[in-house]
Amino acid sequence: MAVLGSLGSLIFEPTPWPQQWSGSLIIAFVITSVFTTTYAFWAMTTFQNRTTPTRAALIYTLEPVFAAVFSVWLAADRLSPVELSLSPG
């Protein structure tokens, strides 16, 4: 996903990539792309068989909702009506 996301951002995102890659930027990229992804897949495969299919589906479906809540709460992000999937007006 890190590779596909990186390629997609090079093609579709208007924001340019950093001109200089510092050591801390590379470390952050590796941590967020490799280690956290590995942990997430390990947790999903380990604990999914300990719950019902309905609960597992609910947990996976609510992941974007929790991501939005935590980004507003922890990072003080402000979400627009489009990001909240609300129709204007």
HTML snippet that shows the backbone in 3Dmol.js (N, CA, C, O; Angstrom):
<script src="https://3Dmol.org/build/3Dmol-min.js"></script>
<div id="view" style="width:600px;height:400px;position:relative"></div>
<script>
const pdb = `
ATOM      1  N   MET A   1       0.814  -1.168   0.000  1.00  0.00           N
ATOM      2  CA  MET A   1       0.000   0.000   0.000  1.00  0.00           C
ATOM      3  C   MET A   1       0.868   1.246   0.000  1.00  0.00           C
ATOM      4  O   MET A   1       0.522   2.244  -0.632  1.00  0.00           O
ATOM      5  N   ALA A   2       1.980   1.200   0.694  1.00  0.00           N
ATOM      6  CA  ALA A   2       2.859   2.376   0.704  1.00  0.00           C
ATOM      7  C   ALA A   2       3.362   2.678  -0.706  1.00  0.00           C
ATOM      8  O   ALA A   2       3.426   3.838  -1.113  1.00  0.00           O
ATOM      9  N   VAL A   3       3.716   1.636  -1.443  1.00  0.00           N
ATOM     10  CA  VAL A   3       4.211   1.831  -2.807  1.00  0.00           C
ATOM     11  C   VAL A   3       3.092   2.356  -3.709  1.00  0.00           C
ATOM     12  O   VAL A   3       3.294   3.313  -4.458  1.00  0.00           O
ATOM     13  N   LEU A   4       1.906   1.727  -3.637  1.00  0.00           N
ATOM     14  CA  LEU A   4       0.792   2.181  -4.465  1.00  0.00           C
ATOM     15  C   LEU A   4       0.355   3.592  -4.096  1.00  0.00           C
ATOM     16  O   LEU A   4       0.071   4.407  -4.974  1.00  0.00           O
ATOM     17  N   GLY A   5       0.300   3.882  -2.800  1.00  0.00           N
ATOM     18  CA  GLY A   5      -0.058   5.226  -2.362  1.00  0.00           C
ATOM     19  C   GLY A   5       0.954   6.265  -2.801  1.00  0.00           C
ATOM     20  O   GLY A   5       0.591   7.377  -3.185  1.00  0.00           O
ATOM     21  N   SER A   6       2.220   5.901  -2.742  1.00  0.00           N
ATOM     22  CA  SER A   6       3.267   6.828  -3.172  1.00  0.00           C
ATOM     23  C   SER A   6       3.172   7.104  -4.665  1.00  0.00           C
ATOM     24  O   SER A   6       3.277   8.251  -5.099  1.00  0.00           O
ATOM     25  N   LEU A   7       2.974   6.060  -5.440  1.00  0.00           N
ATOM     26  CA  LEU A   7       2.835   6.252  -6.886  1.00  0.00           C
ATOM     27  C   LEU A   7       1.588   7.070  -7.213  1.00  0.00           C
ATOM     28  O   LEU A   7       1.626   7.963  -8.059  1.00  0.00           O
ATOM     29  N   GLY A   8       0.494   6.761  -6.542  1.00  0.00           N
ATOM     30  CA  GLY A   8      -0.740   7.514  -6.775  1.00  0.00           C
ATOM     31  C   GLY A   8      -0.597   8.981  -6.412  1.00  0.00           C
ATOM     32  O   GLY A   8      -1.123   9.850  -7.109  1.00  0.00           O
ATOM     33  N   SER A   9       0.110   9.262  -5.331  1.00  0.00           N
ATOM     34  CA  SER A   9       0.274  10.661  -4.935  1.00  0.00           C
ATOM     35  C   SER A   9       1.176  11.405  -5.911  1.00  0.00           C
ATOM     36  O   SER A   9       0.988  12.599  -6.146  1.00  0.00           O
ATOM     37  N   LEU A  10       2.153  10.708  -6.479  1.00  0.00           N
ATOM     38  CA  LEU A  10       3.003  11.354  -7.493  1.00  0.00           C
ATOM     39  C   LEU A  10       2.198  11.729  -8.730  1.00  0.00           C
ATOM     40  O   LEU A  10       2.464  12.747  -9.368  1.00  0.00           O
ATOM     41  N   ILE A  11       1.207  10.894  -9.067  1.00  0.00           N
ATOM     42  CA  ILE A  11       0.423  11.120 -10.277  1.00  0.00           C
ATOM     43  C   ILE A  11      -0.738  12.086 -10.040  1.00  0.00           C
ATOM     44  O   ILE A  11      -0.970  12.982 -10.852  1.00  0.00           O
ATOM     45  N   PHE A  12      -1.466  11.913  -8.940  1.00  0.00           N
ATOM     46  CA  PHE A  12      -2.733  12.616  -8.770  1.00  0.00           C
ATOM     47  C   PHE A  12      -2.709  13.803  -7.816  1.00  0.00           C
ATOM     48  O   PHE A  12      -3.612  14.636  -7.880  1.00  0.00           O
ATOM     49  N   GLU A  13      -1.742  13.918  -6.953  1.00  0.00           N
ATOM     50  CA  GLU A  13      -1.736  14.989  -5.957  1.00  0.00           C
ATOM     51  C   GLU A  13      -1.042  16.232  -6.504  1.00  0.00           C
ATOM     52  O   GLU A  13       0.020  16.134  -7.120  1.00  0.00           O
ATOM     53  N   PRO A  14      -1.639  17.396  -6.281  1.00  0.00           N
ATOM     54  CA  PRO A  14      -1.000  18.627  -6.763  1.00  0.00           C
ATOM     55  C   PRO A  14       0.178  19.075  -5.900  1.00  0.00           C
ATOM     56  O   PRO A  14       1.013  19.856  -6.356  1.00  0.00           O
ATOM     57  N   THR A  15       0.254  18.590  -4.658  1.00  0.00           N
ATOM     58  CA  THR A  15       1.330  18.977  -3.751  1.00  0.00           C
ATOM     59  C   THR A  15       2.606  18.234  -4.121  1.00  0.00           C
ATOM     60  O   THR A  15       2.599  17.007  -4.225  1.00  0.00           O
ATOM     61  N   PRO A  16       3.701  18.963  -4.321  1.00  0.00           N
ATOM     62  CA  PRO A  16       4.950  18.273  -4.682  1.00  0.00           C
ATOM     63  C   PRO A  16       5.544  17.527  -3.499  1.00  0.00           C
ATOM     64  O   PRO A  16       5.296  17.863  -2.341  1.00  0.00           O
ATOM     65  N   TRP A  17       6.313  16.534  -3.807  1.00  0.00           N
ATOM     66  CA  TRP A  17       7.028  15.779  -2.777  1.00  0.00           C
ATOM     67  C   TRP A  17       8.158  16.633  -2.228  1.00  0.00           C
ATOM     68  O   TRP A  17       8.580  17.592  -2.875  1.00  0.00           O
ATOM     69  N   PRO A  18       8.653  16.297  -1.042  1.00  0.00           N
ATOM     70  CA  PRO A  18       9.778  17.069  -0.486  1.00  0.00           C
ATOM     71  C   PRO A  18      10.987  17.029  -1.415  1.00  0.00           C
ATOM     72  O   PRO A  18      11.304  15.996  -2.003  1.00  0.00           O
ATOM     73  N   GLN A  19      11.650  18.168  -1.533  1.00  0.00           N
ATOM     74  CA  GLN A  19      12.841  18.238  -2.385  1.00  0.00           C
ATOM     75  C   GLN A  19      14.038  17.562  -1.725  1.00  0.00           C
ATOM     76  O   GLN A  19      14.893  16.997  -2.407  1.00  0.00           O
ATOM     77  N   GLN A  20      14.094  17.621  -0.404  1.00  0.00           N
ATOM     78  CA  GLN A  20      15.179  16.986   0.326  1.00  0.00           C
ATOM     79  C   GLN A  20      14.578  16.007   1.326  1.00  0.00           C
ATOM     80  O   GLN A  20      13.663  16.341   2.078  1.00  0.00           O
ATOM     81  N   TRP A  21      15.113  14.800   1.316  1.00  0.00           N
ATOM     82  CA  TRP A  21      14.632  13.752   2.217  1.00  0.00           C
ATOM     83  C   TRP A  21      15.624  13.622   3.365  1.00  0.00           C
ATOM     84  O   TRP A  21      16.727  13.104   3.188  1.00  0.00           O
ATOM     85  N   SER A  22      15.228  14.096   4.541  1.00  0.00           N
ATOM     86  CA  SER A  22      16.096  13.994   5.708  1.00  0.00           C
ATOM     87  C   SER A  22      15.987  12.589   6.297  1.00  0.00           C
ATOM     88  O   SER A  22      15.097  11.816   5.940  1.00  0.00           O
ATOM     89  N   GLY A  23      16.894  12.282   7.187  1.00  0.00           N
ATOM     90  CA  GLY A  23      16.869  10.974   7.830  1.00  0.00           C
ATOM     91  C   GLY A  23      15.607  10.750   8.639  1.00  0.00           C
ATOM     92  O   GLY A  23      15.062   9.647   8.652  1.00  0.00           O
ATOM     93  N   SER A  24      15.134  11.807   9.323  1.00  0.00           N
ATOM     94  CA  SER A  24      13.917  11.665  10.128  1.00  0.00           C
ATOM     95  C   SER A  24      12.685  11.456   9.245  1.00  0.00           C
ATOM     96  O   SER A  24      11.757  10.751   9.642  1.00  0.00           O
ATOM     97  N   LEU A  25      12.665  12.058   8.057  1.00  0.00           N
ATOM     98  CA  LEU A  25      11.555  11.852   7.136  1.00  0.00           C
ATOM     99  C   LEU A  25      11.533  10.412   6.626  1.00  0.00           C
ATOM    100  O   LEU A  25      10.464   9.809   6.530  1.00  0.00           O
ATOM    101  N   ILE A  26      12.673   9.867   6.308  1.00  0.00           N
ATOM    102  CA  ILE A  26      12.751   8.478   5.837  1.00  0.00           C
ATOM    103  C   ILE A  26      12.355   7.522   6.950  1.00  0.00           C
ATOM    104  O   ILE A  26      11.635   6.554   6.705  1.00  0.00           O
ATOM    105  N   ILE A  27      12.810   7.777   8.162  1.00  0.00           N
ATOM    106  CA  ILE A  27      12.435   6.927   9.297  1.00  0.00           C
ATOM    107  C   ILE A  27      10.933   6.976   9.526  1.00  0.00           C
ATOM    108  O   ILE A  27      10.307   5.939   9.746  1.00  0.00           O
ATOM    109  N   ALA A  28      10.347   8.168   9.477  1.00  0.00           N
ATOM    110  CA  ALA A  28       8.898   8.302   9.663  1.00  0.00           C
ATOM    111  C   ALA A  28       8.148   7.562   8.568  1.00  0.00           C
ATOM    112  O   ALA A  28       7.135   6.919   8.841  1.00  0.00           O
ATOM    113  N   PHE A  29       8.631   7.643   7.328  1.00  0.00           N
ATOM    114  CA  PHE A  29       7.994   6.946   6.215  1.00  0.00           C
ATOM    115  C   PHE A  29       8.046   5.437   6.417  1.00  0.00           C
ATOM    116  O   PHE A  29       7.050   4.747   6.201  1.00  0.00           O
ATOM    117  N   VAL A  30       9.193   4.924   6.825  1.00  0.00           N
ATOM    118  CA  VAL A  30       9.345   3.480   7.048  1.00  0.00           C
ATOM    119  C   VAL A  30       8.468   3.018   8.207  1.00  0.00           C
ATOM    120  O   VAL A  30       7.815   1.979   8.114  1.00  0.00           O
ATOM    121  N   ILE A  31       8.451   3.775   9.285  1.00  0.00           N
ATOM    122  CA  ILE A  31       7.641   3.389  10.441  1.00  0.00           C
ATOM    123  C   ILE A  31       6.165   3.353  10.073  1.00  0.00           C
ATOM    124  O   ILE A  31       5.470   2.388  10.389  1.00  0.00           O
ATOM    125  N   THR A  32       5.683   4.395   9.407  1.00  0.00           N
ATOM    126  CA  THR A  32       4.250   4.443   9.094  1.00  0.00           C
ATOM    127  C   THR A  32       3.858   3.512   7.957  1.00  0.00           C
ATOM    128  O   THR A  32       2.703   3.094   7.879  1.00  0.00           O
ATOM    129  N   SER A  33       4.776   3.183   7.092  1.00  0.00           N
ATOM    130  CA  SER A  33       4.400   2.316   5.972  1.00  0.00           C
ATOM    131  C   SER A  33       4.647   0.841   6.244  1.00  0.00           C
ATOM    132  O   SER A  33       3.866  -0.001   5.802  1.00  0.00           O
ATOM    133  N   VAL A  34       5.690   0.515   6.945  1.00  0.00           N
ATOM    134  CA  VAL A  34       6.033  -0.892   7.145  1.00  0.00           C
ATOM    135  C   VAL A  34       5.538  -1.409   8.488  1.00  0.00           C
ATOM    136  O   VAL A  34       4.748  -2.351   8.542  1.00  0.00           O
ATOM    137  N   PHE A  35       5.993  -0.805   9.551  1.00  0.00           N
ATOM    138  CA  PHE A  35       5.711  -1.361  10.874  1.00  0.00           C
ATOM    139  C   PHE A  35       4.243  -1.245  11.266  1.00  0.00           C
ATOM    140  O   PHE A  35       3.667  -2.199  11.789  1.00  0.00           O
ATOM    141  N   THR A  36       3.634  -0.093  11.021  1.00  0.00           N
ATOM    142  CA  THR A  36       2.229   0.046  11.415  1.00  0.00           C
ATOM    143  C   THR A  36       1.317  -0.800  10.547  1.00  0.00           C
ATOM    144  O   THR A  36       0.315  -1.322  11.036  1.00  0.00           O
ATOM    145  N   THR A  37       1.640  -0.946   9.276  1.00  0.00           N
ATOM    146  CA  THR A  37       0.845  -1.803   8.405  1.00  0.00           C
ATOM    147  C   THR A  37       0.982  -3.256   8.825  1.00  0.00           C
ATOM    148  O   THR A  37      -0.004  -3.992   8.872  1.00  0.00           O
ATOM    149  N   THR A  38       2.196  -3.664   9.128  1.00  0.00           N
ATOM    150  CA  THR A  38       2.415  -5.029   9.588  1.00  0.00           C
ATOM    151  C   THR A  38       1.642  -5.299  10.869  1.00  0.00           C
ATOM    152  O   THR A  38       1.010  -6.347  11.004  1.00  0.00           O
ATOM    153  N   TYR A  39       1.687  -4.362  11.812  1.00  0.00           N
ATOM    154  CA  TYR A  39       0.953  -4.538  13.067  1.00  0.00           C
ATOM    155  C   TYR A  39      -0.555  -4.594  12.814  1.00  0.00           C
ATOM    156  O   TYR A  39      -1.248  -5.419  13.411  1.00  0.00           O
ATOM    157  N   ALA A  40      -1.064  -3.739  11.948  1.00  0.00           N
ATOM    158  CA  ALA A  40      -2.505  -3.723  11.682  1.00  0.00           C
ATOM    159  C   ALA A  40      -2.970  -5.047  11.086  1.00  0.00           C
ATOM    160  O   ALA A  40      -3.993  -5.586  11.508  1.00  0.00           O
ATOM    161  N   PHE A  41      -2.237  -5.576  10.117  1.00  0.00           N
ATOM    162  CA  PHE A  41      -2.639  -6.857   9.530  1.00  0.00           C
ATOM    163  C   PHE A  41      -2.488  -8.001  10.529  1.00  0.00           C
ATOM    164  O   PHE A  41      -3.304  -8.923  10.543  1.00  0.00           O
ATOM    165  N   TRP A  42      -1.458  -7.947  11.358  1.00  0.00           N
ATOM    166  CA  TRP A  42      -1.306  -8.977  12.387  1.00  0.00           C
ATOM    167  C   TRP A  42      -2.479  -8.935  13.359  1.00  0.00           C
ATOM    168  O   TRP A  42      -3.048  -9.976  13.690  1.00  0.00           O
ATOM    169  N   ALA A  43      -2.842  -7.749  13.812  1.00  0.00           N
ATOM    170  CA  ALA A  43      -3.955  -7.623  14.764  1.00  0.00           C
ATOM    171  C   ALA A  43      -5.265  -8.090  14.131  1.00  0.00           C
ATOM    172  O   ALA A  43      -6.051  -8.783  14.778  1.00  0.00           O
ATOM    173  N   MET A  44      -5.503  -7.722  12.889  1.00  0.00           N
ATOM    174  CA  MET A  44      -6.746  -8.143  12.223  1.00  0.00           C
ATOM    175  C   MET A  44      -6.824  -9.658  12.107  1.00  0.00           C
ATOM    176  O   MET A  44      -7.857 -10.249  12.424  1.00  0.00           O
ATOM    177  N   THR A  45      -5.757 -10.288  11.662  1.00  0.00           N
ATOM    178  CA  THR A  45      -5.807 -11.738  11.466  1.00  0.00           C
ATOM    179  C   THR A  45      -5.790 -12.501  12.779  1.00  0.00           C
ATOM    180  O   THR A  45      -6.332 -13.602  12.862  1.00  0.00           O
ATOM    181  N   THR A  46      -5.175 -11.931  13.801  1.00  0.00           N
ATOM    182  CA  THR A  46      -5.113 -12.606  15.095  1.00  0.00           C
ATOM    183  C   THR A  46      -6.446 -12.552  15.834  1.00  0.00           C
ATOM    184  O   THR A  46      -6.880 -13.552  16.405  1.00  0.00           O
ATOM    185  N   PHE A  47      -7.083 -11.411  15.827  1.00  0.00           N
ATOM    186  CA  PHE A  47      -8.255 -11.221  16.674  1.00  0.00           C
ATOM    187  C   PHE A  47      -9.587 -11.355  15.946  1.00  0.00           C
ATOM    188  O   PHE A  47     -10.631 -11.423  16.596  1.00  0.00           O
ATOM    189  N   GLN A  48      -9.579 -11.395  14.625  1.00  0.00           N
ATOM    190  CA  GLN A  48     -10.842 -11.508  13.892  1.00  0.00           C
ATOM    191  C   GLN A  48     -11.557 -12.821  14.189  1.00  0.00           C
ATOM    192  O   GLN A  48     -12.787 -12.850  14.220  1.00  0.00           O
ATOM    193  N   ASN A  49     -10.829 -13.892  14.405  1.00  0.00           N
ATOM    194  CA  ASN A  49     -11.475 -15.176  14.669  1.00  0.00           C
ATOM    195  C   ASN A  49     -12.019 -15.271  16.096  1.00  0.00           C
ATOM    196  O   ASN A  49     -12.644 -16.270  16.452  1.00  0.00           O
ATOM    197  N   ARG A  50     -11.788 -14.245  16.913  1.00  0.00           N
ATOM    198  CA  ARG A  50     -12.287 -14.239  18.287  1.00  0.00           C
ATOM    199  C   ARG A  50     -13.598 -13.469  18.444  1.00  0.00           C
ATOM    200  O   ARG A  50     -14.090 -13.304  19.560  1.00  0.00           O
ATOM    201  N   THR A  51     -14.148 -13.010  17.363  1.00  0.00           N
ATOM    202  CA  THR A  51     -15.403 -12.279  17.410  1.00  0.00           C
ATOM    203  C   THR A  51     -16.333 -12.783  16.311  1.00  0.00           C
ATOM    204  O   THR A  51     -15.933 -13.586  15.468  1.00  0.00           O
ATOM    205  N   THR A  52     -17.552 -12.316  16.327  1.00  0.00           N
ATOM    206  CA  THR A  52     -18.521 -12.749  15.321  1.00  0.00           C
ATOM    207  C   THR A  52     -18.270 -12.010  14.011  1.00  0.00           C
ATOM    208  O   THR A  52     -17.667 -10.937  14.014  1.00  0.00           O
ATOM    209  N   PRO A  53     -18.723 -12.566  12.899  1.00  0.00           N
ATOM    210  CA  PRO A  53     -18.570 -11.861  11.627  1.00  0.00           C
ATOM    211  C   PRO A  53     -19.263 -10.498  11.612  1.00  0.00           C
ATOM    212  O   PRO A  53     -18.777  -9.558  10.983  1.00  0.00           O
ATOM    213  N   THR A  54     -20.384 -10.394  12.295  1.00  0.00           N
ATOM    214  CA  THR A  54     -21.106  -9.124  12.337  1.00  0.00           C
ATOM    215  C   THR A  54     -20.299  -8.058  13.058  1.00  0.00           C
ATOM    216  O   THR A  54     -20.198  -6.927  12.583  1.00  0.00           O
ATOM    217  N   ARG A  55     -19.724  -8.410  14.201  1.00  0.00           N
ATOM    218  CA  ARG A  55     -18.912  -7.447  14.943  1.00  0.00           C
ATOM    219  C   ARG A  55     -17.650  -7.073  14.165  1.00  0.00           C
ATOM    220  O   ARG A  55     -17.250  -5.909  14.155  1.00  0.00           O
ATOM    221  N   ALA A  56     -17.034  -8.037  13.525  1.00  0.00           N
ATOM    222  CA  ALA A  56     -15.836  -7.744  12.734  1.00  0.00           C
ATOM    223  C   ALA A  56     -16.173  -6.771  11.603  1.00  0.00           C
ATOM    224  O   ALA A  56     -15.429  -5.821  11.359  1.00  0.00           O
ATOM    225  N   ALA A  57     -17.285  -7.005  10.918  1.00  0.00           N
ATOM    226  CA  ALA A  57     -17.698  -6.109   9.834  1.00  0.00           C
ATOM    227  C   ALA A  57     -17.984  -4.715  10.370  1.00  0.00           C
ATOM    228  O   ALA A  57     -17.633  -3.721   9.735  1.00  0.00           O
ATOM    229  N   LEU A  58     -18.615  -4.637  11.525  1.00  0.00           N
ATOM    230  CA  LEU A  58     -18.913  -3.341  12.128  1.00  0.00           C
ATOM    231  C   LEU A  58     -17.638  -2.596  12.508  1.00  0.00           C
ATOM    232  O   LEU A  58     -17.530  -1.389  12.290  1.00  0.00           O
ATOM    233  N   ILE A  59     -16.681  -3.311  13.071  1.00  0.00           N
ATOM    234  CA  ILE A  59     -15.409  -2.686  13.447  1.00  0.00           C
ATOM    235  C   ILE A  59     -14.691  -2.152  12.212  1.00  0.00           C
ATOM    236  O   ILE A  59     -14.200  -1.023  12.218  1.00  0.00           O
ATOM    237  N   TYR A  60     -14.626  -2.960  11.151  1.00  0.00           N
ATOM    238  CA  TYR A  60     -13.915  -2.526   9.948  1.00  0.00           C
ATOM    239  C   TYR A  60     -14.660  -1.402   9.235  1.00  0.00           C
ATOM    240  O   TYR A  60     -14.032  -0.535   8.626  1.00  0.00           O
ATOM    241  N   THR A  61     -15.976  -1.406   9.303  1.00  0.00           N
ATOM    242  CA  THR A  61     -16.757  -0.361   8.658  1.00  0.00           C
ATOM    243  C   THR A  61     -16.622   0.964   9.402  1.00  0.00           C
ATOM    244  O   THR A  61     -16.640   2.026   8.779  1.00  0.00           O
ATOM    245  N   LEU A  62     -16.487   0.913  10.714  1.00  0.00           N
ATOM    246  CA  LEU A  62     -16.388   2.138  11.506  1.00  0.00           C
ATOM    247  C   LEU A  62     -14.976   2.711  11.570  1.00  0.00           C
ATOM    248  O   LEU A  62     -14.772   3.758  12.184  1.00  0.00           O
ATOM    249  N   GLU A  63     -14.005   2.057  10.959  1.00  0.00           N
ATOM    250  CA  GLU A  63     -12.624   2.538  11.016  1.00  0.00           C
ATOM    251  C   GLU A  63     -12.478   3.958  10.472  1.00  0.00           C
ATOM    252  O   GLU A  63     -11.798   4.761  11.111  1.00  0.00           O
ATOM    253  N   PRO A  64     -13.076   4.319   9.327  1.00  0.00           N
ATOM    254  CA  PRO A  64     -12.947   5.704   8.864  1.00  0.00           C
ATOM    255  C   PRO A  64     -13.605   6.714   9.805  1.00  0.00           C
ATOM    256  O   PRO A  64     -13.136   7.845   9.931  1.00  0.00           O
ATOM    257  N   VAL A  65     -14.680   6.311  10.458  1.00  0.00           N
ATOM    258  CA  VAL A  65     -15.346   7.205  11.410  1.00  0.00           C
ATOM    259  C   VAL A  65     -14.417   7.487  12.589  1.00  0.00           C
ATOM    260  O   VAL A  65     -14.249   8.639  12.987  1.00  0.00           O
ATOM    261  N   PHE A  66     -13.813   6.436  13.149  1.00  0.00           N
ATOM    262  CA  PHE A  66     -12.881   6.627  14.251  1.00  0.00           C
ATOM    263  C   PHE A  66     -11.656   7.433  13.808  1.00  0.00           C
ATOM    264  O   PHE A  66     -11.146   8.247  14.577  1.00  0.00           O
ATOM    265  N   ALA A  67     -11.187   7.220  12.596  1.00  0.00           N
ATOM    266  CA  ALA A  67     -10.050   8.002  12.096  1.00  0.00           C
ATOM    267  C   ALA A  67     -10.398   9.482  12.044  1.00  0.00           C
ATOM    268  O   ALA A  67      -9.580  10.320  12.424  1.00  0.00           O
ATOM    269  N   ALA A  68     -11.591   9.814  11.583  1.00  0.00           N
ATOM    270  CA  ALA A  68     -12.010  11.214  11.527  1.00  0.00           C
ATOM    271  C   ALA A  68     -12.155  11.800  12.923  1.00  0.00           C
ATOM    272  O   ALA A  68     -11.725  12.927  13.170  1.00  0.00           O
ATOM    273  N   VAL A  69     -12.753  11.053  13.832  1.00  0.00           N
ATOM    274  CA  VAL A  69     -12.933  11.540  15.208  1.00  0.00           C
ATOM    275  C   VAL A  69     -11.580  11.802  15.862  1.00  0.00           C
ATOM    276  O   VAL A  69     -11.384  12.846  16.484  1.00  0.00           O
ATOM    277  N   PHE A  70     -10.655  10.868  15.725  1.00  0.00           N
ATOM    278  CA  PHE A  70      -9.349  11.051  16.358  1.00  0.00           C
ATOM    279  C   PHE A  70      -8.531  12.146  15.677  1.00  0.00           C
ATOM    280  O   PHE A  70      -7.741  12.812  16.346  1.00  0.00           O
ATOM    281  N   SER A  71      -8.693  12.351  14.374  1.00  0.00           N
ATOM    282  CA  SER A  71      -7.955  13.435  13.718  1.00  0.00           C
ATOM    283  C   SER A  71      -8.469  14.795  14.177  1.00  0.00           C
ATOM    284  O   SER A  71      -7.691  15.738  14.320  1.00  0.00           O
ATOM    285  N   VAL A  72      -9.772  14.900  14.406  1.00  0.00           N
ATOM    286  CA  VAL A  72     -10.323  16.152  14.926  1.00  0.00           C
ATOM    287  C   VAL A  72      -9.892  16.346  16.379  1.00  0.00           C
ATOM    288  O   VAL A  72      -9.514  17.446  16.781  1.00  0.00           O
ATOM    289  N   TRP A  73      -9.951  15.280  17.152  1.00  0.00           N
ATOM    290  CA  TRP A  73      -9.661  15.368  18.582  1.00  0.00           C
ATOM    291  C   TRP A  73      -8.170  15.565  18.860  1.00  0.00           C
ATOM    292  O   TRP A  73      -7.795  16.455  19.623  1.00  0.00           O
ATOM    293  N   LEU A  74      -7.322  14.743  18.249  1.00  0.00           N
ATOM    294  CA  LEU A  74      -5.900  14.768  18.571  1.00  0.00           C
ATOM    295  C   LEU A  74      -5.099  15.762  17.740  1.00  0.00           C
ATOM    296  O   LEU A  74      -4.169  16.385  18.251  1.00  0.00           O
ATOM    297  N   ALA A  75      -5.448  15.915  16.473  1.00  0.00           N
ATOM    298  CA  ALA A  75      -4.666  16.783  15.596  1.00  0.00           C
ATOM    299  C   ALA A  75      -5.349  18.121  15.328  1.00  0.00           C
ATOM    300  O   ALA A  75      -4.815  18.953  14.595  1.00  0.00           O
ATOM    301  N   ALA A  76      -6.525  18.333  15.917  1.00  0.00           N
ATOM    302  CA  ALA A  76      -7.288  19.573  15.735  1.00  0.00           C
ATOM    303  C   ALA A  76      -7.590  19.846  14.268  1.00  0.00           C
ATOM    304  O   ALA A  76      -7.625  21.002  13.846  1.00  0.00           O
ATOM    305  N   ASP A  77      -7.807  18.792  13.491  1.00  0.00           N
ATOM    306  CA  ASP A  77      -8.199  18.954  12.094  1.00  0.00           C
ATOM    307  C   ASP A  77      -9.621  19.494  12.029  1.00  0.00           C
ATOM    308  O   ASP A  77     -10.438  19.240  12.915  1.00  0.00           O
ATOM    309  N   ARG A  78      -9.900  20.230  10.984  1.00  0.00           N
ATOM    310  CA  ARG A  78     -11.258  20.706  10.733  1.00  0.00           C
ATOM    311  C   ARG A  78     -11.733  20.055   9.446  1.00  0.00           C
ATOM    312  O   ARG A  78     -11.086  20.160   8.405  1.00  0.00           O
ATOM    313  N   LEU A  79     -12.864  19.385   9.532  1.00  0.00           N
ATOM    314  CA  LEU A  79     -13.400  18.676   8.380  1.00  0.00           C
ATOM    315  C   LEU A  79     -14.468  19.510   7.698  1.00  0.00           C
ATOM    316  O   LEU A  79     -15.346  20.074   8.350  1.00  0.00           O
ATOM    317  N   SER A  80     -14.382  19.581   6.380  1.00  0.00           N
ATOM    318  CA  SER A  80     -15.377  20.317   5.603  1.00  0.00           C
ATOM    319  C   SER A  80     -16.627  19.454   5.443  1.00  0.00           C
ATOM    320  O   SER A  80     -16.591  18.257   5.726  1.00  0.00           O
ATOM    321  N   PRO A  81     -17.728  20.050   4.992  1.00  0.00           N
ATOM    322  CA  PRO A  81     -18.932  19.246   4.759  1.00  0.00           C
ATOM    323  C   PRO A  81     -18.715  18.108   3.755  1.00  0.00           C
ATOM    324  O   PRO A  81     -19.326  17.046   3.876  1.00  0.00           O
ATOM    325  N   VAL A  82     -17.854  18.329   2.778  1.00  0.00           N
ATOM    326  CA  VAL A  82     -17.565  17.269   1.808  1.00  0.00           C
ATOM    327  C   VAL A  82     -16.844  16.113   2.495  1.00  0.00           C
ATOM    328  O   VAL A  82     -17.151  14.949   2.239  1.00  0.00           O
ATOM    329  N   GLU A  83     -15.900  16.425   3.355  1.00  0.00           N
ATOM    330  CA  GLU A  83     -15.166  15.390   4.077  1.00  0.00           C
ATOM    331  C   GLU A  83     -16.067  14.652   5.068  1.00  0.00           C
ATOM    332  O   GLU A  83     -15.840  13.480   5.370  1.00  0.00           O
ATOM    333  N   LEU A  84     -17.066  15.331   5.557  1.00  0.00           N
ATOM    334  CA  LEU A  84     -18.018  14.708   6.466  1.00  0.00           C
ATOM    335  C   LEU A  84     -19.130  13.990   5.705  1.00  0.00           C
ATOM    336  O   LEU A  84     -20.008  13.380   6.314  1.00  0.00           O
ATOM    337  N   SER A  85     -19.092  14.061   4.392  1.00  0.00           N
ATOM    338  CA  SER A  85     -20.101  13.479   3.506  1.00  0.00           C
ATOM    339  C   SER A  85     -21.483  14.061   3.766  1.00  0.00           C
ATOM    340  O   SER A  85     -22.492  13.359   3.721  1.00  0.00           O
ATOM    341  N   LEU A  86     -21.503  15.331   4.033  1.00  0.00           N
ATOM    342  CA  LEU A  86     -22.761  16.056   4.208  1.00  0.00           C
ATOM    343  C   LEU A  86     -23.013  16.895   2.968  1.00  0.00           C
ATOM    344  O   LEU A  86     -22.093  17.505   2.422  1.00  0.00           O
ATOM    345  N   SER A  87     -24.239  16.922   2.535  1.00  0.00           N
ATOM    346  CA  SER A  87     -24.549  17.760   1.387  1.00  0.00           C
ATOM    347  C   SER A  87     -24.701  19.206   1.859  1.00  0.00           C
ATOM    348  O   SER A  87     -25.332  19.455   2.886  1.00  0.00           O
ATOM    349  N   PRO A  88     -24.136  20.148   1.129  1.00  0.00           N
ATOM    350  CA  PRO A  88     -24.250  21.555   1.550  1.00  0.00           C
ATOM    351  C   PRO A  88     -25.685  22.054   1.411  1.00  0.00           C
ATOM    352  O   PRO A  88     -26.417  21.682   0.493  1.00  0.00           O
ATOM    353  N   GLY A  89     -26.046  22.894   2.339  1.00  0.00           N
ATOM    354  CA  GLY A  89     -27.362  23.535   2.262  1.00  0.00           C
ATOM    355  C   GLY A  89     -28.434  22.823   2.892  1.00  0.00           C
ATOM    356  O   GLY A  89     -29.575  23.285   2.877  1.00  0.00           O
TER     357      GLY A  89
END
`;
const viewer = $3Dmol.createViewer("view");
viewer.addModel(pdb, "pdb");
viewer.setStyle({}, {cartoon: {color: "spectrum"}});
viewer.zoomTo();
viewer.render();
</script>
